[in-house]
Amino acid sequence: MTRHGSSTLPADPRRAWAKHAPPPPPPAAATAPVEEASDTLHIDAFASSWAELATALADADVPLEVGDTGRLRRLAKLDADLVATLARWIRHPGAPA
């Protein structure tokens, strides 16, 4: 310790600064998972597939439940021919092939 006038300071200035260090930042709040950039309906093919499936479900009076929106997003990313087939099956269940 070094004495200066009526106050006593630590001999090592690093220790003096350590006593006045700012408190650590608060822990980050939990956030919802961020979807990947590939998980988007901004791609025209995915958007048209989404519209086709949503229209087919509406035409067949199929009510959506919690979580169905995410499932529709995944279905909209399938091959366009497969999406068209799914929409046909939804619109005309039990129809002869």
Order of alpha helices (4+ residues) and beta strands (2+ residues): beta-beta-alpha-alpha-alpha-alpha
